Amino acid sequence: MRELAQLRQTVDNFRAVEQRAQDAGVMIELAEESDDASTATEVEVELNALEGVIEKVELDLMFSGPHDHSDAIVTIQPGAGGTDAQDWAQMLYRMYLRWAEQHNFKVSEIDYTPGEEAGIKNVTLSIQGDRVFGYLRGERGVHRLVRLSPFNAGSTRETSFARVEVYPDIQEDQIDIELNPRDLEIETYKSQGAGGQNVQKNETAVRVHHIPSGLIVTCQDQRSMRQNRERALHILKVRLQEIEERKREVELKKLKGEFVEAEFGNQIRNYVLHPYQLVKDTRSNYETSNTAAVLNGDLDAFMEAYLRGS
């Protein structure tokens, strides 16, 4: 029913634009026949408005991937940079929370591991809403921060890295992955919240290690160990499915001659807070000097620039 509603909305939007374009054509003919300045001005206003509507419809058509209308699972991990990197990972975590709030998307923490001194070692989020994965799929990759470090006495300029992974939270019947119980190591532990405190007296959190791939999935947002185990296994299947789909994409790009290795140093976006203010995406080349707005979740322009160029 959700997919049907989405398809109906797409068709309705197209038909509305089509009708409006036909009406604009009639208005142009009337303006030419009457040679009236006021009618010509009215036509110009309508054409400018129609251009904006068409741009929106064009953007809607970019959400044509198989999972673009799905919810998303987002994982943020610090890279090189020590405490600065852990703090940077937390800044990204806050940035995506603010973005989700602006769009009225529902957010829940699947897993949260705080850093010893500051920031986070790992966080996994579930973000629910229409087109969440479609918007966020361009955010996966390495994000690089340049700033004056608040964690050393000299406040020297430091460069930190964090990796963002985004997976579509697809339904179980859409997953082709079968897990062999012998390939899994499952352990339990006490859930932790921000600050490192245990939020459960019992060991309800679950960590699943998939031995063949080396993937580790943790879940602590459900009320029982059984629910956390089921959720962790589902996320593991989602990640394995995403790996298989990416492999197929890589092979296709190799055949087309478009493949570039996604190494850790190949960041997708740079956030510079010193000696100047700039956020620039390395793929679309979209940039802004309003770094505060970006770090407060103003990401739509970056996401749309990526979608239009991909």
C-alpha positions as CSV (number, residue, x, y, z in Angstrom):
1,M,0.0,0.0,0.0
2,R,2.9,2.3,0.8
3,E,4.5,1.7,-2.6
4,L,1.1,2.1,-4.4
5,A,0.6,5.5,-2.6
6,Q,4.1,6.6,-3.7
7,L,3.5,5.6,-7.3
8,R,0.1,7.3,-7.4
9,Q,1.7,10.5,-6.0
10,T,4.4,10.4,-8.7
11,V,1.8,10.0,-11.5
12,D,-0.5,12.7,-10.1
13,N,2.5,15.2,-9.8
14,F,3.4,14.5,-13.5
15,R,-0.2,14.9,-14.7
16,A,-0.5,18.2,-12.7
17,V,2.7,19.6,-14.3
18,E,1.6,18.4,-17.8
19,Q,-1.8,20.2,-17.4
20,R,-0.1,23.3,-16.0
21,A,2.3,23.4,-19.0
22,Q,-0.6,23.1,-21.5
23,D,-2.4,26.0,-19.7
24,A,0.8,28.1,-19.9
25,G,0.9,27.4,-23.6
26,V,-2.6,28.7,-24.0
27,M,-1.7,31.8,-22.0
28,I,1.3,32.5,-24.3
29,E,-0.9,32.3,-27.3
30,L,-3.4,34.8,-25.7
31,A,-0.6,37.1,-24.8
32,E,0.8,37.1,-28.4
33,E,-2.7,37.7,-29.9
34,S,-3.7,40.5,-27.5
35,D,-0.2,42.1,-27.3
36,D,-1.1,43.1,-23.8
37,A,1.7,44.0,-21.3
38,S,-0.2,42.8,-18.2
39,T,-1.0,39.4,-19.8
40,A,2.6,39.0,-20.8
41,T,3.7,39.8,-17.2
42,E,1.2,37.2,-15.9
43,V,2.6,34.6,-18.3
44,E,6.2,35.4,-17.2
45,V,5.2,34.9,-13.5
46,E,3.5,31.6,-14.3
47,L,6.5,30.3,-16.4
48,N,8.9,31.1,-13.5
49,A,6.7,29.3,-11.1
50,L,6.3,26.3,-13.5
51,E,10.1,26.1,-13.8
52,G,10.4,25.6,-10.0
53,V,7.6,22.9,-10.1
54,I,9.4,21.1,-12.9
55,E,12.7,21.2,-11.0
56,K,10.9,19.6,-8.0
57,V,9.4,16.9,-10.2
58,E,12.8,16.2,-11.8
59,L,14.3,15.8,-8.3
60,D,11.4,13.4,-7.4
61,L,12.3,11.2,-10.5
62,M,15.9,10.8,-9.1
63,F,14.5,8.6,-6.3
64,S,14.2,5.7,-8.8
65,G,16.6,3.2,-7.1
66,P,15.1,-0.1,-5.8
67,H,15.4,1.1,-2.2
68,D,15.2,4.9,-2.4
69,H,11.8,5.0,-0.7
70,S,13.0,2.8,2.2
71,D,14.0,3.7,5.7
72,A,17.7,3.8,6.5
73,I,20.2,2.5,8.9
74,V,23.1,4.9,9.5
75,T,26.4,3.9,11.2
76,I,29.0,6.6,12.1
77,Q,32.6,5.6,13.2
78,P,35.6,7.7,13.9
79,G,38.7,7.2,11.8
80,A,42.2,8.7,12.2
81,G,42.5,11.5,14.7
82,G,42.1,10.0,18.2
83,T,39.8,11.9,20.5
84,D,39.3,14.6,17.9
85,A,38.0,12.0,15.5
86,Q,35.6,10.6,18.1
87,D,34.4,14.2,18.8
88,W,34.0,14.7,15.0
89,A,31.9,11.4,14.8
90,Q,29.6,12.9,17.5
91,M,29.3,16.1,15.6
92,L,28.2,14.2,12.5
93,Y,25.8,12.2,14.7
94,R,24.2,15.5,15.9
95,M,24.1,16.8,12.3
96,Y,22.1,13.9,11.0
97,L,19.8,14.1,14.0
98,R,19.1,17.7,13.2
99,W,18.5,16.9,9.6
100,A,16.0,14.2,10.5
101,E,14.2,16.5,12.9
102,Q,13.8,19.2,10.2
103,H,12.1,16.6,8.0
104,N,10.0,15.1,10.8
105,F,11.6,11.7,10.4
106,K,11.6,9.2,13.3
107,V,15.0,8.4,14.7
108,S,16.0,5.7,17.2
109,E,19.4,4.5,18.4
110,I,20.2,0.9,17.6
111,D,23.6,1.1,19.2
112,Y,25.7,3.8,21.0
113,T,29.2,3.4,22.3
114,P,30.7,6.5,23.9
115,G,34.4,7.5,23.7
116,E,36.5,7.4,26.8
117,E,37.4,11.1,26.9
118,A,34.8,12.7,24.5
119,G,32.7,11.9,21.5
120,I,31.7,8.4,20.3
121,K,33.4,5.2,19.2
122,N,30.3,4.0,17.3
123,V,26.7,4.9,16.8
124,T,24.0,3.1,14.7
125,L,20.7,4.9,14.0
126,S,17.5,3.9,12.4
127,I,15.9,6.8,10.5
128,Q,12.3,6.2,9.3
129,G,10.4,8.1,6.7
130,D,9.6,8.3,3.0
131,R,12.8,8.5,0.8
132,V,15.2,8.5,3.8
133,F,17.6,6.1,2.1
134,G,17.2,8.0,-1.2
135,Y,18.4,11.2,0.5
136,L,21.1,9.6,2.7
137,R,22.7,7.2,0.2
138,G,25.0,10.0,-1.0
139,E,26.2,10.6,2.5
140,R,28.1,7.3,2.8
141,G,31.8,7.6,2.7
142,V,34.6,9.4,4.6
143,H,33.9,12.9,6.0
144,R,37.0,15.1,6.8
145,L,37.2,17.9,9.4
146,V,39.8,20.6,9.7
147,R,39.7,22.8,12.8
148,L,41.5,24.0,15.9
149,S,41.6,21.1,18.3
150,P,39.8,21.6,21.6
151,F,41.7,18.6,23.0
152,N,45.3,19.8,23.1
153,A,46.9,22.6,25.1
154,G,48.2,24.4,22.1
155,S,44.8,24.4,20.2
156,T,46.7,23.4,17.1
157,R,45.0,22.8,13.8
158,E,44.0,19.1,13.4
159,T,42.5,17.0,10.7
160,S,40.0,14.3,11.7
161,F,38.2,11.6,9.7
162,A,34.9,9.7,10.3
163,R,33.2,7.1,8.1
164,V,29.4,7.2,7.5
165,E,27.7,4.0,6.3
166,V,24.1,4.0,5.1
167,Y,22.0,0.9,4.4
168,P,18.4,0.6,3.3
169,D,16.3,-0.9,6.1
170,I,14.4,-3.2,3.7
171,Q,11.8,-5.7,4.6
172,E,12.7,-9.3,5.4
173,D,11.0,-10.7,2.3
174,Q,13.2,-8.5,0.1
175,I,16.4,-10.0,1.5
176,D,18.0,-12.9,-0.4
177,I,20.7,-13.6,2.3
178,E,20.6,-16.8,4.3
179,L,22.6,-17.0,7.5
180,N,24.4,-20.2,8.6
181,P,24.2,-20.4,12.4
182,R,27.7,-21.9,12.4
183,D,29.1,-18.7,10.9
184,L,27.8,-16.6,13.8
185,E,29.3,-15.7,17.2
186,I,26.6,-14.1,19.4
187,E,27.3,-12.5,22.8
188,T,25.3,-10.3,25.2
189,Y,26.3,-7.3,27.3
190,K,24.7,-4.5,29.2
191,S,23.3,-1.6,27.2
192,Q,25.2,1.8,27.4
193,G,23.9,5.3,26.9
194,A,25.6,8.6,26.4
195,G,28.3,9.1,29.0
196,G,29.0,5.4,29.3
197,Q,26.5,4.5,32.0
198,N,24.7,1.2,31.9
199,V,21.1,1.7,31.1
200,Q,20.0,-1.9,31.8
201,K,20.9,-4.0,34.8
202,N,20.6,-7.2,32.7
203,E,22.6,-8.1,29.7
204,T,20.0,-7.4,27.0
205,A,22.3,-5.9,24.4
206,V,23.5,-8.2,21.6
207,R,26.7,-8.3,19.6
208,V,26.7,-10.6,16.4
209,H,30.0,-11.4,14.7
210,H,29.7,-12.8,11.2
211,I,32.9,-14.8,10.8
212,P,33.2,-15.2,7.0
213,S,32.8,-11.4,6.4
214,G,34.2,-10.1,9.6
215,L,31.1,-7.9,10.1
216,I,30.1,-7.1,13.6
217,V,26.6,-5.8,14.4
218,T,25.4,-4.6,17.8
219,C,21.9,-3.8,19.0
220,Q,20.7,-2.4,22.3
221,D,17.6,-0.4,21.5
222,Q,15.0,-3.1,22.0
223,R,13.6,-4.1,25.4
224,S,14.6,-7.8,25.5
225,M,17.6,-9.8,24.5
226,R,15.5,-11.8,22.0
227,Q,14.3,-8.6,20.3
228,N,17.8,-7.2,20.1
229,R,19.1,-10.5,18.7
230,E,16.4,-10.5,16.0
231,R,17.1,-6.9,15.1
232,A,20.9,-7.4,15.0
233,L,20.5,-10.4,12.7
234,H,18.2,-8.4,10.4
235,I,20.7,-5.6,10.2
236,L,23.5,-8.1,9.5
237,K,21.4,-9.5,6.5
238,V,20.8,-5.9,5.3
239,R,24.5,-5.2,5.4
240,L,25.5,-8.4,3.6
241,Q,22.8,-7.8,0.9
242,E,24.2,-4.2,0.5
243,I,27.7,-5.7,0.1
244,E,26.5,-8.0,-2.7
245,E,24.7,-5.2,-4.5
246,R,27.7,-2.9,-4.3
247,K,29.9,-5.7,-5.7
248,R,27.5,-5.9,-8.7
249,E,27.7,-2.1,-9.1
250,V,31.5,-2.2,-9.0
251,E,31.7,-4.9,-11.6
252,L,29.3,-2.9,-13.8
253,K,31.4,0.3,-13.4
254,K,34.6,-1.6,-14.2
255,L,33.0,-2.7,-17.5
256,K,32.0,0.9,-18.2
257,G,35.5,2.2,-17.1
258,E,34.0,4.4,-14.3
259,F,35.4,2.5,-11.3
260,V,37.4,4.4,-8.6
261,E,38.6,2.6,-5.5
262,A,36.8,4.0,-2.4
263,E,39.9,4.2,-0.2
264,F,39.8,5.9,3.3
265,G,41.7,8.9,2.0
266,N,39.1,9.6,-0.7
267,Q,36.8,11.7,1.4
268,I,33.4,12.7,-0.1
269,R,33.2,16.0,1.8
270,N,35.5,18.4,3.5
271,Y,34.4,20.5,6.5
272,V,36.9,23.3,7.1
273,L,36.5,25.5,10.3
274,H,40.0,27.0,10.3
275,P,41.6,29.1,8.9
276,Y,38.5,29.8,6.9
277,Q,34.9,28.5,6.9
278,L,33.9,26.1,4.0
279,V,32.1,22.8,3.5
280,K,32.7,21.3,0.0
281,D,31.5,18.1,-1.5
282,T,34.3,16.5,-3.6
283,R,31.9,14.8,-6.0
284,S,29.3,17.5,-6.9
285,N,31.7,20.4,-6.0
286,Y,28.8,22.0,-4.2
287,E,30.1,24.2,-1.4
288,T,29.0,26.8,1.2
289,S,30.7,29.0,3.7
290,N,27.8,28.6,6.2
291,T,29.4,25.8,8.1
292,A,27.2,26.4,11.2
293,A,24.0,25.7,9.2
294,V,25.4,22.5,7.7
295,L,26.5,21.2,11.1
296,N,23.0,22.0,12.3
297,G,21.5,19.7,9.7
298,D,21.1,21.9,6.6
299,L,22.1,19.2,4.2
300,D,19.4,19.2,1.5
301,A,21.4,21.3,-1.0
302,F,24.3,18.8,-0.8
303,M,22.0,15.8,-1.1
304,E,20.2,17.3,-4.1
305,A,23.5,18.3,-5.8
306,Y,24.7,14.6,-5.4
307,L,21.4,13.2,-6.7
308,R,21.4,15.5,-9.8
309,G,25.0,14.5,-10.6
310,S,24.7,10.8,-9.9
